[in-house]
Amino acid sequence: MTVSNYLVSGMTCGHCASSVREEIAEIAGVTGVEVDIRTGAVEVSSESALDADAVANAVTEAGYQLVR
């Protein structure tokens, strides 16, 4: 199992966090997503390393921006 940490900008509420969580969860191999809207921190658990572009695209699809 792999755990990756990201920073997402623009989230301000529970709905924001839910949107990001749902989009990232759709990436093949993702087993869990934790979002902290106060800090913008997103922790993703997956079966193996994730493609950074896939994560960035999922965050963009949710309407937010991946900072790193």
Sequence and secondary structure as in RCSB ss.txt:
>XXXX:A:sequence
MTVSNYLVSGMTCGHCASSVREEIAEIAGVTGVEVDIRTGAVEVSSESALDADAVANAVTEAGYQLVR
>XXXX:A:secstr
 EEEEEEEES  SHHHHHHHHHHHHTSTTEEEEEEETTTTEEEEEESS   HHHHHHHHHHHT EE  
